[in-house]
Structures are given as structure tokens and as C-alpha cells.
Amino acid sequence: MRRHQPTPAEQRADHWRMLRFLALNAAIGMAAGLGVAAALIRLDIGGLGTAIAHAANPALPVFLIAAPLALTFGGAAAASAIMLMPYDEKDTR
């Protein structure tokens, strides 16, 4: 049996579909990270919200808490998306 060789247009469409899948998962992970950061601040875990409220420039500590959490959760979500990527086996023997 001869296997189907995808055309360049089919390959390009497949690559864009995979990139959209990864980007969506990374964005969902980043949103989850921002949600965790907001919950930490809002629920005043460890006095975090109070310390931020009394800070001279509260934007900086919020950024220093939210950015690493968003990046970590986004990276973890993208990594799990790579492992769970819906890849159709094109080579059926």
C-alpha cells in the first residue's frame, strides 16, 4: 500500500491547527494562573492582600506575583497540550 503524502497546503493547514491548539491551551493556563494570583490577593493569603494595599506602588507587587504564576501555568498547560495533542496517525500500515 502506498501512503498518502500530504500536499504543502495540507501540511500548512495542519501546522496552523496545531499552533492554534497550543496557543489556546497556553492562554487558558495563563488565565488560570492569573485567577490563582487574584485569589491569593483577594483572599489575603498570608497577608498578601494587606501588604499590597499598603504598598506605595501596588502595581509592582501585583505584577511580580501574577506574571510568574501566569507564565508557569501557561507553560504547564502548553506542555500538557503537547502530550495530549490530537494527532491523527497518517501512516496506517
Phi and psi in radians as a Rosetta constraint file:
Dihedral C 1 N 2 CA 2 C 2 CIRCULARHARMONIC -1.705 0.35
Dihedral N 2 CA 2 C 2 N 3 CIRCULARHARMONIC 2.277 0.35
Dihedral C 2 N 3 CA 3 C 3 CIRCULARHARMONIC -1.504 0.35
Dihedral N 3 CA 3 C 3 N 4 CIRCULARHARMONIC 2.660 0.35
Dihedral C 3 N 4 CA 4 C 4 CIRCULARHARMONIC -1.298 0.35
Dihedral N 4 CA 4 C 4 N 5 CIRCULARHARMONIC 2.180 0.35
Dihedral C 4 N 5 CA 5 C 5 CIRCULARHARMONIC -1.652 0.35
Dihedral N 5 CA 5 C 5 N 6 CIRCULARHARMONIC 2.047 0.35
Dihedral C 5 N 6 CA 6 C 6 CIRCULARHARMONIC -1.164 0.35
Dihedral N 6 CA 6 C 6 N 7 CIRCULARHARMONIC 2.555 0.35
Dihedral C 6 N 7 CA 7 C 7 CIRCULARHARMONIC -1.310 0.35
Dihedral N 7 CA 7 C 7 N 8 CIRCULARHARMONIC 2.851 0.35
Dihedral C 7 N 8 CA 8 C 8 CIRCULARHARMONIC -1.002 0.35
Dihedral N 8 CA 8 C 8 N 9 CIRCULARHARMONIC -0.621 0.35
Dihedral C 8 N 9 CA 9 C 9 CIRCULARHARMONIC -1.160 0.35
Dihedral N 9 CA 9 C 9 N 10 CIRCULARHARMONIC -0.698 0.35
Dihedral C 9 N 10 CA 10 C 10 CIRCULARHARMONIC -1.161 0.35
Dihedral N 10 CA 10 C 10 N 11 CIRCULARHARMONIC -0.701 0.35
Dihedral C 10 N 11 CA 11 C 11 CIRCULARHARMONIC -1.120 0.35
Dihedral N 11 CA 11 C 11 N 12 CIRCULARHARMONIC -0.743 0.35
Dihedral C 11 N 12 CA 12 C 12 CIRCULARHARMONIC -1.103 0.35
Dihedral N 12 CA 12 C 12 N 13 CIRCULARHARMONIC -0.763 0.35
Dihedral C 12 N 13 CA 13 C 13 CIRCULARHARMONIC -1.107 0.35
Dihedral N 13 CA 13 C 13 N 14 CIRCULARHARMONIC -0.685 0.35
Dihedral C 13 N 14 CA 14 C 14 CIRCULARHARMONIC -1.146 0.35
Dihedral N 14 CA 14 C 14 N 15 CIRCULARHARMONIC -0.713 0.35
Dihedral C 14 N 15 CA 15 C 15 CIRCULARHARMONIC -1.142 0.35
Dihedral N 15 CA 15 C 15 N 16 CIRCULARHARMONIC -0.741 0.35
Dihedral C 15 N 16 CA 16 C 16 CIRCULARHARMONIC -1.130 0.35
Dihedral N 16 CA 16 C 16 N 17 CIRCULARHARMONIC -0.658 0.35
Dihedral C 16 N 17 CA 17 C 17 CIRCULARHARMONIC -1.103 0.35
Dihedral N 17 CA 17 C 17 N 18 CIRCULARHARMONIC -0.741 0.35
Dihedral C 17 N 18 CA 18 C 18 CIRCULARHARMONIC -1.151 0.35
Dihedral N 18 CA 18 C 18 N 19 CIRCULARHARMONIC -0.721 0.35
Dihedral C 18 N 19 CA 19 C 19 CIRCULARHARMONIC -1.127 0.35
Dihedral N 19 CA 19 C 19 N 20 CIRCULARHARMONIC -0.701 0.35
Dihedral C 19 N 20 CA 20 C 20 CIRCULARHARMONIC -1.101 0.35
Dihedral N 20 CA 20 C 20 N 21 CIRCULARHARMONIC -0.707 0.35
Dihedral C 20 N 21 CA 21 C 21 CIRCULARHARMONIC -1.068 0.35
Dihedral N 21 CA 21 C 21 N 22 CIRCULARHARMONIC -0.800 0.35
Dihedral C 21 N 22 CA 22 C 22 CIRCULARHARMONIC -1.164 0.35
Dihedral N 22 CA 22 C 22 N 23 CIRCULARHARMONIC -0.747 0.35
Dihedral C 22 N 23 CA 23 C 23 CIRCULARHARMONIC -1.115 0.35
Dihedral N 23 CA 23 C 23 N 24 CIRCULARHARMONIC -0.706 0.35
Dihedral C 23 N 24 CA 24 C 24 CIRCULARHARMONIC -1.110 0.35
Dihedral N 24 CA 24 C 24 N 25 CIRCULARHARMONIC -0.786 0.35
Dihedral C 24 N 25 CA 25 C 25 CIRCULARHARMONIC -1.135 0.35
Dihedral N 25 CA 25 C 25 N 26 CIRCULARHARMONIC -0.701 0.35
Dihedral C 25 N 26 CA 26 C 26 CIRCULARHARMONIC -1.131 0.35
Dihedral N 26 CA 26 C 26 N 27 CIRCULARHARMONIC -0.701 0.35
Dihedral C 26 N 27 CA 27 C 27 CIRCULARHARMONIC -1.146 0.35
Dihedral N 27 CA 27 C 27 N 28 CIRCULARHARMONIC -0.696 0.35
Dihedral C 27 N 28 CA 28 C 28 CIRCULARHARMONIC -1.131 0.35
Dihedral N 28 CA 28 C 28 N 29 CIRCULARHARMONIC -0.724 0.35
Dihedral C 28 N 29 CA 29 C 29 CIRCULARHARMONIC -1.107 0.35
Dihedral N 29 CA 29 C 29 N 30 CIRCULARHARMONIC -0.712 0.35
Dihedral C 29 N 30 CA 30 C 30 CIRCULARHARMONIC -1.146 0.35
Dihedral N 30 CA 30 C 30 N 31 CIRCULARHARMONIC -0.673 0.35
Dihedral C 30 N 31 CA 31 C 31 CIRCULARHARMONIC -1.114 0.35
Dihedral N 31 CA 31 C 31 N 32 CIRCULARHARMONIC -0.678 0.35
Dihedral C 31 N 32 CA 32 C 32 CIRCULARHARMONIC -1.119 0.35
Dihedral N 32 CA 32 C 32 N 33 CIRCULARHARMONIC -0.721 0.35
Dihedral C 32 N 33 CA 33 C 33 CIRCULARHARMONIC -1.087 0.35
Dihedral N 33 CA 33 C 33 N 34 CIRCULARHARMONIC -0.725 0.35
Dihedral C 33 N 34 CA 34 C 34 CIRCULARHARMONIC -1.157 0.35
Dihedral N 34 CA 34 C 34 N 35 CIRCULARHARMONIC -0.621 0.35
Dihedral C 34 N 35 CA 35 C 35 CIRCULARHARMONIC -1.130 0.35
Dihedral N 35 CA 35 C 35 N 36 CIRCULARHARMONIC -0.706 0.35
Dihedral C 35 N 36 CA 36 C 36 CIRCULARHARMONIC -1.135 0.35
Dihedral N 36 CA 36 C 36 N 37 CIRCULARHARMONIC -0.735 0.35
Dihedral C 36 N 37 CA 37 C 37 CIRCULARHARMONIC -1.094 0.35
Dihedral N 37 CA 37 C 37 N 38 CIRCULARHARMONIC -0.742 0.35
Dihedral C 37 N 38 CA 38 C 38 CIRCULARHARMONIC -1.115 0.35
Dihedral N 38 CA 38 C 38 N 39 CIRCULARHARMONIC -0.687 0.35
Dihedral C 38 N 39 CA 39 C 39 CIRCULARHARMONIC -1.154 0.35
Dihedral N 39 CA 39 C 39 N 40 CIRCULARHARMONIC -0.704 0.35
Dihedral C 39 N 40 CA 40 C 40 CIRCULARHARMONIC -1.051 0.35
Dihedral N 40 CA 40 C 40 N 41 CIRCULARHARMONIC -0.740 0.35
Dihedral C 40 N 41 CA 41 C 41 CIRCULARHARMONIC -1.300 0.35
Dihedral N 41 CA 41 C 41 N 42 CIRCULARHARMONIC -0.800 0.35
Dihedral C 41 N 42 CA 42 C 42 CIRCULARHARMONIC -1.166 0.35
Dihedral N 42 CA 42 C 42 N 43 CIRCULARHARMONIC -0.690 0.35
Dihedral C 42 N 43 CA 43 C 43 CIRCULARHARMONIC -1.447 0.35
Dihedral N 43 CA 43 C 43 N 44 CIRCULARHARMONIC -0.020 0.35
Dihedral C 43 N 44 CA 44 C 44 CIRCULARHARMONIC 0.978 0.35
Dihedral N 44 CA 44 C 44 N 45 CIRCULARHARMONIC 0.810 0.35
Dihedral C 44 N 45 CA 45 C 45 CIRCULARHARMONIC -1.181 0.35
Dihedral N 45 CA 45 C 45 N 46 CIRCULARHARMONIC 2.162 0.35
Dihedral C 45 N 46 CA 46 C 46 CIRCULARHARMONIC 1.135 0.35
Dihedral N 46 CA 46 C 46 N 47 CIRCULARHARMONIC 0.372 0.35
Dihedral C 46 N 47 CA 47 C 47 CIRCULARHARMONIC 1.289 0.35
Dihedral N 47 CA 47 C 47 N 48 CIRCULARHARMONIC 0.302 0.35
Dihedral C 47 N 48 CA 48 C 48 CIRCULARHARMONIC -1.128 0.35
Dihedral N 48 CA 48 C 48 N 49 CIRCULARHARMONIC -0.807 0.35
Dihedral C 48 N 49 CA 49 C 49 CIRCULARHARMONIC -1.098 0.35
Dihedral N 49 CA 49 C 49 N 50 CIRCULARHARMONIC -0.695 0.35
Dihedral C 49 N 50 CA 50 C 50 CIRCULARHARMONIC -1.152 0.35
Dihedral N 50 CA 50 C 50 N 51 CIRCULARHARMONIC -0.746 0.35
Dihedral C 50 N 51 CA 51 C 51 CIRCULARHARMONIC -1.110 0.35
Dihedral N 51 CA 51 C 51 N 52 CIRCULARHARMONIC -0.684 0.35
Dihedral C 51 N 52 CA 52 C 52 CIRCULARHARMONIC -1.206 0.35
Dihedral N 52 CA 52 C 52 N 53 CIRCULARHARMONIC -0.677 0.35
Dihedral C 52 N 53 CA 53 C 53 CIRCULARHARMONIC -1.106 0.35
Dihedral N 53 CA 53 C 53 N 54 CIRCULARHARMONIC -0.534 0.35
Dihedral C 53 N 54 CA 54 C 54 CIRCULARHARMONIC -1.628 0.35
Dihedral N 54 CA 54 C 54 N 55 CIRCULARHARMONIC 0.004 0.35
Dihedral C 54 N 55 CA 55 C 55 CIRCULARHARMONIC -1.277 0.35
Dihedral N 55 CA 55 C 55 N 56 CIRCULARHARMONIC 2.606 0.35
Dihedral C 55 N 56 CA 56 C 56 CIRCULARHARMONIC -1.181 0.35
Dihedral N 56 CA 56 C 56 N 57 CIRCULARHARMONIC -0.670 0.35
Dihedral C 56 N 57 CA 57 C 57 CIRCULARHARMONIC -2.231 0.35
Dihedral N 57 CA 57 C 57 N 58 CIRCULARHARMONIC 1.549 0.35
Dihedral C 57 N 58 CA 58 C 58 CIRCULARHARMONIC -1.204 0.35
Dihedral N 58 CA 58 C 58 N 59 CIRCULARHARMONIC -0.284 0.35
Dihedral C 58 N 59 CA 59 C 59 CIRCULARHARMONIC -1.150 0.35
Dihedral N 59 CA 59 C 59 N 60 CIRCULARHARMONIC -0.635 0.35
Dihedral C 59 N 60 CA 60 C 60 CIRCULARHARMONIC -1.149 0.35
Dihedral N 60 CA 60 C 60 N 61 CIRCULARHARMONIC -0.889 0.35
Dihedral C 60 N 61 CA 61 C 61 CIRCULARHARMONIC -1.135 0.35
Dihedral N 61 CA 61 C 61 N 62 CIRCULARHARMONIC -0.578 0.35
Dihedral C 61 N 62 CA 62 C 62 CIRCULARHARMONIC -1.110 0.35
Dihedral N 62 CA 62 C 62 N 63 CIRCULARHARMONIC -0.768 0.35
Dihedral C 62 N 63 CA 63 C 63 CIRCULARHARMONIC -1.109 0.35
Dihedral N 63 CA 63 C 63 N 64 CIRCULARHARMONIC -0.732 0.35
Dihedral C 63 N 64 CA 64 C 64 CIRCULARHARMONIC -1.211 0.35
Dihedral N 64 CA 64 C 64 N 65 CIRCULARHARMONIC -0.330 0.35
Dihedral C 64 N 65 CA 65 C 65 CIRCULARHARMONIC -1.603 0.35
Dihedral N 65 CA 65 C 65 N 66 CIRCULARHARMONIC -0.795 0.35
Dihedral C 65 N 66 CA 66 C 66 CIRCULARHARMONIC -1.284 0.35
Dihedral N 66 CA 66 C 66 N 67 CIRCULARHARMONIC -0.722 0.35
Dihedral C 66 N 67 CA 67 C 67 CIRCULARHARMONIC -1.099 0.35
Dihedral N 67 CA 67 C 67 N 68 CIRCULARHARMONIC -0.869 0.35
Dihedral C 67 N 68 CA 68 C 68 CIRCULARHARMONIC -1.116 0.35
Dihedral N 68 CA 68 C 68 N 69 CIRCULARHARMONIC -0.652 0.35
Dihedral C 68 N 69 CA 69 C 69 CIRCULARHARMONIC -1.133 0.35
Dihedral N 69 CA 69 C 69 N 70 CIRCULARHARMONIC -0.764 0.35
Dihedral C 69 N 70 CA 70 C 70 CIRCULARHARMONIC -1.110 0.35
Dihedral N 70 CA 70 C 70 N 71 CIRCULARHARMONIC -0.748 0.35
Dihedral C 70 N 71 CA 71 C 71 CIRCULARHARMONIC -1.182 0.35
Dihedral N 71 CA 71 C 71 N 72 CIRCULARHARMONIC -0.691 0.35
Dihedral C 71 N 72 CA 72 C 72 CIRCULARHARMONIC -1.164 0.35
Dihedral N 72 CA 72 C 72 N 73 CIRCULARHARMONIC -0.830 0.35
Dihedral C 72 N 73 CA 73 C 73 CIRCULARHARMONIC -1.148 0.35
Dihedral N 73 CA 73 C 73 N 74 CIRCULARHARMONIC -0.686 0.35
Dihedral C 73 N 74 CA 74 C 74 CIRCULARHARMONIC -1.113 0.35
Dihedral N 74 CA 74 C 74 N 75 CIRCULARHARMONIC -0.735 0.35
Dihedral C 74 N 75 CA 75 C 75 CIRCULARHARMONIC -1.151 0.35
Dihedral N 75 CA 75 C 75 N 76 CIRCULARHARMONIC -0.691 0.35
Dihedral C 75 N 76 CA 76 C 76 CIRCULARHARMONIC -1.154 0.35
Dihedral N 76 CA 76 C 76 N 77 CIRCULARHARMONIC -0.705 0.35
Dihedral C 76 N 77 CA 77 C 77 CIRCULARHARMONIC -1.163 0.35
Dihedral N 77 CA 77 C 77 N 78 CIRCULARHARMONIC -0.702 0.35
Dihedral C 77 N 78 CA 78 C 78 CIRCULARHARMONIC -1.161 0.35
Dihedral N 78 CA 78 C 78 N 79 CIRCULARHARMONIC -0.680 0.35
Dihedral C 78 N 79 CA 79 C 79 CIRCULARHARMONIC -1.138 0.35
Dihedral N 79 CA 79 C 79 N 80 CIRCULARHARMONIC -0.731 0.35
Dihedral C 79 N 80 CA 80 C 80 CIRCULARHARMONIC -1.199 0.35
Dihedral N 80 CA 80 C 80 N 81 CIRCULARHARMONIC -0.554 0.35
Dihedral C 80 N 81 CA 81 C 81 CIRCULARHARMONIC -1.161 0.35
Dihedral N 81 CA 81 C 81 N 82 CIRCULARHARMONIC -0.634 0.35
Dihedral C 81 N 82 CA 82 C 82 CIRCULARHARMONIC -1.122 0.35
Dihedral N 82 CA 82 C 82 N 83 CIRCULARHARMONIC -0.729 0.35
Dihedral C 82 N 83 CA 83 C 83 CIRCULARHARMONIC -1.209 0.35
Dihedral N 83 CA 83 C 83 N 84 CIRCULARHARMONIC -0.541 0.35
Dihedral C 83 N 84 CA 84 C 84 CIRCULARHARMONIC -1.805 0.35
Dihedral N 84 CA 84 C 84 N 85 CIRCULARHARMONIC 0.279 0.35
Dihedral C 84 N 85 CA 85 C 85 CIRCULARHARMONIC -1.020 0.35
Dihedral N 85 CA 85 C 85 N 86 CIRCULARHARMONIC 2.289 0.35
Dihedral C 85 N 86 CA 86 C 86 CIRCULARHARMONIC -1.331 0.35
Dihedral N 86 CA 86 C 86 N 87 CIRCULARHARMONIC 1.520 0.35
Dihedral C 86 N 87 CA 87 C 87 CIRCULARHARMONIC -1.815 0.35
Dihedral N 87 CA 87 C 87 N 88 CIRCULARHARMONIC 2.113 0.35
Dihedral C 87 N 88 CA 88 C 88 CIRCULARHARMONIC -1.408 0.35
Dihedral N 88 CA 88 C 88 N 89 CIRCULARHARMONIC 2.242 0.35
Dihedral C 88 N 89 CA 89 C 89 CIRCULARHARMONIC -1.236 0.35
Dihedral N 89 CA 89 C 89 N 90 CIRCULARHARMONIC 1.949 0.35
Dihedral C 89 N 90 CA 90 C 90 CIRCULARHARMONIC -1.513 0.35
Dihedral N 90 CA 90 C 90 N 91 CIRCULARHARMONIC -0.376 0.35
Dihedral C 90 N 91 CA 91 C 91 CIRCULARHARMONIC -1.704 0.35
Dihedral N 91 CA 91 C 91 N 92 CIRCULARHARMONIC 1.551 0.35
Dihedral C 91 N 92 CA 92 C 92 CIRCULARHARMONIC -1.730 0.35
Dihedral N 92 CA 92 C 92 N 93 CIRCULARHARMONIC 2.036 0.35
